[in-house]
Amino acid sequence: MSATAPSWLNNGDNSWQLTAATFVGLQSVPGLMLIYSGMVKRKWAINSAFMAFYAFAMVLICWVVYAYKAAFGKQMLPFVGVPGPAVPMDYELEQSILPATGLAGQAFPMSTMVYFQFVFAAITLVLIAGAWLGRMNFVAWMLFVPLWLTLSYTVGAFSIWGGGFLYKMGVIDYSGGYVIHLSSGTAGFIGSYFIGPRLQSDRDNFTPNNVVMALGGCGLLWLGWNGFNGGDPYTASPDAGAAVLNTNIATAMSFLVWMSLDILFFKKPSVIGVVQGMITGLVAITPAAGVVAGWGAVIIGLCSGSIPWVSMNIFGKTRIMHHFDDTLGVVHTHMLTGALGGFLVGLFATAKGCAAFGLTNNGGAIDGNGRQVWLQIVGALFVIGWNLFWTPAILLFIKYVLRVPLRMSEEELLIGDEAIHNETAYTFDDKVVRTPHVLHGKYGDGNGDIDMEAQHEIPEDTKRD
């Protein structure tokens, strides 16, 4: 035993945990940045990627200063831990342990656990951004990220993973179907109502500006999910391998089902469609990855490729949904699909899979434990209810107490990236007209007035947005 090789350290486990964490980090930066930037209109490419980029940085600082311990530290309340810093050197080097769970420590240091859990917290905020692209005031987003992390994410994480009341009840969420996807989907959906819609012209015509770039992000998202689900046993165990395999089975199945439905009803396969099918497969298998058998993953993929397809292409076009301008459809791909995956855990979890993951649950209904279905429903209702309250509360606090508008001005909505960041995504020729930097962030005459024609005389052949 030495300072460089303590007796509790397993180099293989530590290496895998750090690798898995890096995989998950790459899903956000640059994975979702590329997806968001490619899936929106050209004028929103920079702003959309920047929202994700900012969230990744801000969450990390909040995480190590106080939020990690609120989510995974000693219990303060049944749904949250005692906040505190995770940066003292002694703390970073000591053995990882989740004190409120009653479990034995992990074979890697606290610093590894803190970083691993950070990338999950970060991607949750990045996913929320997907619902609000193309109109949220960037300053309001800067304020929202730390507030929602503090008041919502830490609660869900502690309640289900950190040793809180849902953990003790026996709710199964292998890798974040509830903590990450259901919470982000709910927050994104209800928040879209309070922020308000995009311009009607953008809602009518929001053609992706670079589908191939978005596909590059999708590749990072899919393969990065090997770390997302494969890292959650906290050891390079047989169950980690099962989780990785099942993740890919469900995703491929969901992809193929979504594509088949597109061909059946729309007569053509759609790349943008199969992107949704890929995402719903990844989301649905997340709460179940290492506790279901391979055939269970096939069934989950079948459900995630069909039920959200119906939701997005039929229910999503109804009049009531017009009031919720969810830009990338996170209500379908994350809220609905996260709840669906969690419910299917209650049906298809196996006793052997639970034991391999270190759970005492006796599997799900397929193994005679029908009670697990009800536990999963209770967990979903708590996460949905908490976010339906706190997300609007945070947004209204930003708007009415801090006096920061949630939605961009009409001028910014018309212009896009150049008005907000003074940058454009594509500058391959000299036809791009740039708005010059000016003092105090104002345009035109210095008083905030914008001469739309003078500042943005864009040639006809470039007016695609």
TIVOVEX-125624 format. One line per 5 residues: their letters; for each residue x, y, z of C-alpha. Coordinates in Angstrom, 1 decimal. Example, Ala and Ser with C-alpha at 12.3 -4.5 7.8 and 13.67 -1.06 7.14 Angstrom:
% TIVOVEX-125624
AS = 12.3:-4.5:7.8; 13.7:-1.1:7.1
***
This chain:
% TIVOVEX-125624
MSATA = 0.0:0.0:0.0; 1.3:3.5:-0.9; -0.1:6.9:-1.7; 0.0:6.0:-5.4; -1.5:2.6:-5.0
PSWLN = -3.9:2.4:-2.0; -5.3:-1.0:-1.1; -8.8:-0.2:-2.3; -7.8:1.0:-5.8; -8.5:-1.2:-8.8
NGDNS = -6.7:0.3:-11.7; -9.0:-1.4:-14.3; -12.1:-0.1:-12.6; -10.7:3.4:-12.3; -9.5:3.4:-16.0
WQLTA = -12.9:2.2:-17.2; -14.8:4.8:-15.1; -12.7:7.7:-16.4; -13.1:6.4:-20.0; -16.9:6.0:-19.6
ATFVG = -17.1:9.5:-18.2; -15.2:10.8:-21.1; -17.5:9.0:-23.5; -20.5:10.7:-21.8; -18.8:14.1:-21.9
LQSVP = -18.2:13.7:-25.7; -22.0:13.1:-26.1; -22.5:16.7:-25.0; -19.3:18.3:-26.3; -19.3:18.0:-29.2
GLMLI = -22.0:15.4:-29.8; -25.2:17.4:-29.0; -23.5:20.6:-30.0; -23.2:19.2:-33.6; -26.7:17.8:-33.5
YSGMV = -28.3:21.1:-32.4; -26.2:23.2:-34.7; -27.0:21.0:-37.7; -30.7:20.4:-37.0; -31.6:24.1:-36.8
KRKWA = -31.8:26.9:-39.4; -28.5:28.4:-40.4; -29.1:31.6:-38.5; -29.4:29.6:-35.2; -26.4:27.3:-35.6
INSAF = -24.0:29.1:-33.3; -26.5:30.0:-30.6; -27.8:26.4:-30.4; -24.3:25.0:-30.0; -23.3:27.7:-27.6
MAFYA = -26.3:26.9:-25.3; -24.9:23.4:-24.9; -21.3:24.6:-24.6; -22.2:27.0:-21.8; -24.2:24.5:-19.9
FAMVL = -21.3:22.0:-19.8; -19.0:24.6:-18.3; -21.4:26.1:-15.8; -22.6:22.8:-14.5; -19.1:21.6:-13.7
ICWVV = -18.3:24.6:-11.5; -21.6:24.4:-9.6; -21.1:20.6:-9.4; -17.7:20.7:-7.6; -18.6:23.8:-5.4
YAYKA = -21.8:22.4:-3.9; -24.1:20.3:-6.1; -22.3:16.9:-6.2; -22.8:16.5:-2.4; -26.4:17.7:-2.7
AFGKQ = -26.9:14.8:-5.1; -24.7:12.1:-3.7; -23.6:13.2:-0.3; -24.9:12.7:3.2; -28.7:12.9:3.5
MLPFV = -30.2:16.2:4.6; -33.8:15.5:3.6; -35.4:12.3:2.1; -34.9:13.9:-1.4; -31.6:15.8:-1.2
GVPGP = -28.2:15.6:0.4; -26.1:18.2:2.3; -24.5:20.5:-0.3; -20.8:21.2:0.0; -17.5:21.4:-1.9
AVPMD = -15.9:18.4:-3.5; -12.5:20.0:-4.3; -10.3:19.5:-1.2; -7.3:17.4:-2.1; -7.9:14.9:0.7
YELEQ = -11.5:14.4:-0.6; -10.5:14.0:-4.2; -7.9:11.3:-3.3; -10.0:9.2:-0.8; -12.0:6.1:-1.8
SILPA = -15.3:6.8:-3.5; -18.4:6.1:-1.4; -22.0:7.1:-1.6; -22.8:7.6:2.1; -26.6:7.7:2.0
TGLAG = -26.9:4.4:0.1; -25.3:2.2:2.7; -23.2:0.5:0.0; -19.5:-0.4:0.2; -17.1:2.0:-1.4
QAFPM = -16.0:1.8:-5.1; -12.5:0.8:-6.2; -11.6:4.2:-7.5; -11.2:7.7:-5.9; -13.8:10.3:-5.2
STMVY = -12.5:12.5:-7.9; -13.4:9.9:-10.5; -16.9:9.6:-9.1; -17.4:13.3:-9.0; -16.4:13.7:-12.6
FQFVF = -18.4:10.7:-13.7; -21.6:12.1:-12.2; -20.9:15.6:-13.5; -21.1:14.5:-17.1; -24.6:13.1:-16.5
AAITL = -25.7:16.3:-14.8; -24.3:18.4:-17.7; -26.0:16.4:-20.4; -29.4:16.8:-18.6; -29.2:20.6:-19.0
VLIAG = -28.0:20.3:-22.5; -31.0:18.2:-23.4; -33.4:20.8:-22.0; -31.8:23.3:-24.3; -33.1:21.3:-27.3
AWLGR = -36.6:22.3:-26.5; -35.9:26.0:-26.4; -33.6:26.5:-29.4; -34.3:29.4:-31.7; -35.7:31.9:-29.2
MNFVA = -34.5:31.7:-25.6; -32.6:34.8:-24.3; -29.1:33.7:-23.7; -28.8:35.6:-20.5; -31.9:33.9:-19.2
WMLFV = -30.3:30.6:-20.1; -27.2:31.5:-18.2; -29.3:32.0:-15.1; -31.5:29.0:-15.6; -28.7:26.4:-15.8
PLWLT = -27.4:26.8:-12.2; -30.9:27.3:-10.7; -32.4:24.2:-12.3; -29.3:22.1:-11.5; -29.7:23.2:-7.8
LSYTV = -33.4:22.9:-7.4; -34.3:20.0:-9.7; -31.4:17.8:-10.9; -29.9:17.3:-7.4; -33.2:16.3:-6.1
GAFSI = -33.9:13.6:-8.7; -30.4:12.3:-8.5; -30.3:12.0:-4.7; -33.9:10.6:-4.5; -33.2:7.8:-7.0
WGGGF = -29.4:7.2:-7.1; -27.9:8.9:-4.0; -29.8:7.0:-1.3; -33.0:9.0:-1.1; -36.6:7.8:-0.6
LYKMG = -37.1:6.4:-4.1; -33.8:4.5:-3.9; -34.9:3.0:-0.6; -38.3:2.1:-2.0; -36.6:0.1:-4.8
VIDYS = -37.2:2.2:-7.9; -34.9:1.1:-10.7; -33.2:3.6:-12.9; -30.1:1.9:-14.2; -28.5:5.0:-15.9
GGYVI = -30.9:7.9:-16.0; -34.2:7.2:-17.8; -35.9:9.1:-14.9; -33.0:11.2:-13.4; -31.9:12.6:-16.8
HLSSG = -34.4:12.0:-19.6; -37.7:12.2:-17.9; -36.7:15.3:-16.0; -35.1:17.1:-18.9; -38.0:16.2:-21.2
TAGFI = -40.6:17.4:-18.7; -38.6:20.6:-18.0; -38.1:21.3:-21.7; -41.8:20.7:-22.5; -43.4:22.8:-19.8
GSYFI = -40.7:25.5:-20.1; -41.5:25.9:-23.8; -44.9:27.3:-22.8; -43.5:29.9:-20.4; -40.7:31.0:-22.7
GPRLQ = -43.0:31.4:-25.7; -42.8:30.2:-29.3; -40.3:30.9:-32.1; -41.2:33.3:-34.8; -44.1:31.9:-36.8
SDRDN = -41.9:31.9:-39.9; -39.4:29.7:-38.1; -42.1:27.3:-36.9; -43.4:27.0:-40.5; -39.9:26.6:-42.0
FTPNN = -37.2:25.2:-39.8; -35.3:23.2:-42.3; -32.0:21.8:-40.9; -29.0:23.6:-42.3; -26.6:20.7:-42.1
VVMAL = -28.0:17.1:-41.7; -24.6:15.5:-42.3; -23.0:17.4:-39.5; -25.9:16.4:-37.2; -25.3:12.8:-38.2
GGCGL = -21.7:13.2:-37.0; -23.1:14.2:-33.6; -25.4:11.3:-33.7; -22.5:8.9:-34.1; -20.9:10.4:-31.0
LWLGW = -24.2:10.2:-29.1; -24.8:6.5:-30.0; -21.3:5.2:-29.3; -20.9:7.5:-26.3; -23.9:5.8:-24.8
NGFNG = -21.6:2.8:-24.2; -20.0:4.8:-21.4; -23.4:6.3:-20.4; -24.9:2.9:-19.6; -21.7:0.8:-19.4
GDPYT = -20.2:2.9:-16.6; -23.0:2.7:-14.1; -22.1:-0.5:-12.4; -19.1:1.5:-11.1; -16.9:-1.4:-12.1
ASPDA = -15.7:-3.2:-15.3; -18.1:-6.1:-14.5; -20.0:-8.6:-16.6; -23.1:-6.4:-16.1; -21.3:-3.5:-17.7
GAAVL = -20.8:-5.7:-20.8; -24.5:-6.7:-20.7; -25.5:-3.0:-20.4; -23.4:-2.0:-23.5; -24.7:-4.9:-25.6
NTNIA = -28.3:-4.3:-24.6; -27.9:-0.5:-25.3; -26.9:-1.2:-28.9; -29.6:-3.9:-29.4; -32.4:-1.6:-28.4
TAMSF = -31.1:1.4:-30.3; -30.7:-0.6:-33.5; -34.2:-2.0:-33.1; -35.7:1.4:-32.5; -33.9:2.8:-35.5
LVWMS = -35.2:0.2:-37.8; -38.8:0.3:-36.5; -38.9:4.1:-36.9; -37.5:3.9:-40.4; -40.1:1.2:-41.3
LDILF = -43.0:3.4:-40.0; -41.7:6.3:-42.0; -41.6:4.2:-45.2; -45.0:2.7:-44.5; -46.8:6.0:-43.9
FKKPS = -44.7:8.6:-45.7; -43.4:6.4:-48.5; -39.7:7.4:-48.0; -37.1:6.7:-45.4; -36.0:9.9:-43.5
VIGVV = -32.6:10.5:-42.1; -34.1:13.0:-39.6; -36.7:10.4:-38.7; -34.2:7.7:-37.9; -32.2:10.2:-35.8
QGMIT = -35.3:10.4:-33.6; -35.6:6.6:-33.6; -32.0:6.2:-32.6; -32.4:8.7:-29.7; -35.6:7.1:-28.5
GLVAI = -33.9:3.7:-28.5; -31.0:5.0:-26.4; -33.3:6.8:-24.0; -35.7:3.9:-23.5; -33.0:1.3:-22.7
TPAAG = -31.2:3.7:-20.3; -33.2:2.8:-17.2; -33.1:-0.9:-18.1; -29.7:-1.5:-19.7; -28.1:-4.0:-17.4
VVAGW = -31.1:-5.5:-15.7; -33.0:-6.8:-18.8; -32.0:-9.7:-21.0; -31.2:-9.2:-24.7; -34.7:-10.1:-25.8
GAVII = -36.0:-7.6:-23.3; -33.8:-5.0:-25.1; -35.4:-6.0:-28.4; -38.9:-5.5:-27.0; -37.9:-2.1:-25.5
GLCSG = -36.5:-1.1:-28.9; -39.7:-2.1:-30.6; -41.7:0.0:-28.3; -39.4:3.0:-28.4; -39.4:3.0:-32.2
SIPWV = -43.2:2.9:-32.4; -44.9:4.6:-29.5; -42.9:7.9:-29.7; -43.3:7.8:-33.5; -47.0:7.9:-33.0
SMNIF = -46.7:10.6:-30.3; -44.5:12.8:-32.5; -46.2:12.4:-35.9; -49.8:12.2:-34.7; -50.3:13.7:-31.2
GKTRI = -47.6:16.2:-31.8; -49.6:17.8:-34.6; -52.8:18.3:-32.6; -54.1:21.8:-31.7; -53.1:21.5:-28.0
MHHFD = -49.5:20.9:-28.8; -49.4:24.1:-30.8; -49.2:25.9:-27.5; -45.9:24.2:-26.6; -43.1:25.1:-29.1
DTLGV = -40.8:22.3:-28.3; -38.1:22.9:-31.0; -36.6:19.4:-31.2; -39.4:17.4:-29.7; -37.9:16.5:-26.4
VHTHM = -41.3:15.8:-25.0; -41.5:12.8:-27.3; -37.9:11.7:-27.4; -37.1:12.2:-23.7; -40.2:12.7:-21.5
LTGAL = -42.4:10.1:-23.0; -39.6:7.7:-23.9; -37.9:8.0:-20.5; -41.3:7.2:-18.8; -41.8:4.4:-21.2
GGFLV = -38.4:2.9:-20.6; -38.9:3.1:-16.8; -42.3:1.4:-17.1; -40.8:-1.4:-19.2; -38.1:-2.0:-16.5
GLFAT = -40.9:-2.9:-14.2; -42.1:-5.5:-16.7; -38.8:-7.0:-18.0; -36.2:-6.6:-15.3; -34.6:-10.0:-14.4
AKGCA = -33.6:-11.1:-11.0; -30.2:-12.2:-12.3; -29.7:-8.8:-14.0; -30.6:-7.0:-10.7; -28.2:-9.1:-8.7
AFGLT = -25.4:-8.5:-11.2; -26.0:-4.8:-10.9; -25.9:-5.1:-7.1; -29.6:-4.5:-6.5; -31.7:-6.5:-4.1
NNGGA = -34.8:-6.2:-6.3; -36.3:-9.6:-7.4; -36.6:-8.5:-11.0; -39.8:-7.3:-12.6; -43.2:-8.7:-13.5
IDGNG = -41.5:-11.2:-15.9; -39.9:-12.8:-12.8; -43.1:-12.6:-10.7; -42.4:-9.2:-9.1; -45.4:-7.2:-10.3
RQVWL = -44.9:-4.7:-7.5; -41.9:-3.3:-9.4; -44.3:-1.9:-12.1; -46.0:0.2:-9.4; -42.7:1.4:-8.0
QIVGA = -41.6:2.5:-11.4; -44.9:4.5:-11.9; -44.4:6.2:-8.5; -40.9:7.2:-9.4; -42.0:8.6:-12.8
LFVIG = -44.8:10.6:-11.2; -42.5:12.2:-8.6; -40.0:13.3:-11.3; -42.7:14.7:-13.5; -44.5:16.5:-10.7
WNLFW = -41.3:18.0:-9.3; -40.3:19.4:-12.7; -43.8:20.6:-13.6; -43.6:22.8:-10.5; -39.9:23.9:-10.3
TPAIL = -39.2:24.6:-14.0; -41.9:27.2:-14.3; -41.1:28.6:-10.9; -37.4:29.1:-11.9; -38.4:30.7:-15.2
LFIKY = -40.9:33.0:-13.6; -38.3:34.0:-11.0; -35.9:34.9:-13.8; -38.5:36.9:-15.6; -40.3:38.7:-12.8
VLRVP = -37.8:38.9:-9.9; -34.5:39.2:-11.8; -36.2:41.1:-14.6; -34.5:39.2:-17.4; -36.7:38.4:-20.4
LRMSE = -37.0:34.7:-21.2; -37.4:35.3:-25.0; -35.2:37.2:-27.4; -36.3:40.5:-28.8; -38.1:40.5:-32.2
EELLI = -35.0:41.9:-33.9; -32.8:39.1:-32.5; -35.4:36.6:-33.5; -35.3:37.9:-37.1; -31.5:38.1:-37.4
GDEAI = -30.3:35.2:-35.3; -26.6:34.5:-34.5; -25.2:37.7:-35.8; -27.4:39.8:-33.6; -26.8:37.7:-30.5
HNETA = -23.2:36.7:-30.8; -21.9:38.9:-33.6; -20.8:35.7:-35.4; -22.0:33.6:-38.2; -21.7:29.8:-38.6
YTFDD = -20.5:29.7:-42.2; -18.1:32.3:-43.7; -16.8:30.5:-46.8; -17.0:33.5:-49.1; -17.1:37.3:-49.1
KVVRT = -20.9:37.4:-49.5; -21.5:37.1:-45.8; -22.3:40.4:-44.3; -21.1:40.9:-40.7; -22.5:43.3:-38.2
PHVLH = -19.5:45.2:-36.8; -18.6:45.1:-33.1; -19.8:48.3:-31.3; -19.5:49.6:-27.8; -21.9:48.4:-25.2
GKYGD = -23.3:45.7:-27.4; -25.6:48.0:-29.3; -26.1:48.2:-33.1; -27.0:50.9:-35.5; -26.9:54.4:-34.1
GNGDI = -25.6:53.4:-30.7; -29.1:53.7:-29.1; -30.1:50.2:-29.7; -32.0:51.0:-32.9; -31.3:48.6:-35.7
DMEAQ = -31.5:49.6:-39.4; -32.4:46.2:-40.7; -31.8:47.1:-44.4; -28.5:48.9:-43.8; -27.1:46.2:-41.6
HEIPE = -28.3:43.1:-43.4; -28.3:43.7:-47.1; -27.7:40.0:-47.9; -27.5:39.0:-51.6; -30.6:37.2:-52.9
DTKRD = -28.8:33.9:-53.5; -27.9:33.7:-49.8; -31.3:34.5:-48.4; -32.2:30.9:-47.4; -33.2:31.6:-43.9
***
